[in-house]
Amino acid sequence: MDPVLLFFIGVAGFVLFRLFSVLGTRTGHEARHEIDAGMQRRAEDERSGEYDELDADESGEPVRAVSTNARVLREADATFDESQYLDGARMAYEMIVEAYSAGDLKSIRAFLGDSVYDAFKAAVASRDEAGHSSDVKFVGIEHASIVDADVDDEWMTAVTEFTSNQVRVTRDRDGDVVDGDPNRIELVRDRWTFARKRSSRDPNWMLIATGAA
């Protein structure tokens, strides 16, 4: 199995609750979407020519095609598999959101850049000070794609956009809802940036930035 995917799967071992206050943009969309919609769009992209033709690795064996946005990553690393990366990124997205939601930053510290860790820590402290508790339920990740990528002498970075369906609620000390709706599915769009050192033998990708798409 690809070591990048193994990294993301490793995050999935956490036993987590939820907090979501600074992650994602709600659209107010309440209808449940088909979970495989992203895969359908991927197939449409391939048919429309967005994805390059099959490449070959150093041994001459064919490797999976990459999208135009991920081409620079393949050029820097002939073993880069965009499909496996995105499978792992979906898992990482959900698991990191849940760990953050629980305030369990210690368990994911190794996977967060300093600025992301500091932002998460401040948000968790603010929530605790307000006496709020939060709950996030993932209905499914509808779509994930690399929307930008960059490579320099030291780092490879992949800006990854996620569209997911979530139920998100914030409650006060008395259990009353102060934000969100436990009966509404919201369409949430996020754009996260993952980075990996080119010279490192460690296959792990680190989350270095989060934001709304």
Secondary structure, DSSP 8 states (H G I E B T S, - for coil): --HHHHHHHHHTT----B--TTS-EE----S---TTHHHHHHHHHHHHT-B---EE-TTS-EE---BGGGHHHHHH-TT--HHHHHHHHHHHHHHHHHHHHHT--GGGGGGB-HHHHHHHHHHHHHHHHHT-EEEEEEEEEEEEEEEEEEE-SSEEEEEEEEEEEEEEEEE-TTS-EEEE-TT--EEEEEEEEEEEESS-S----EEEE--B-
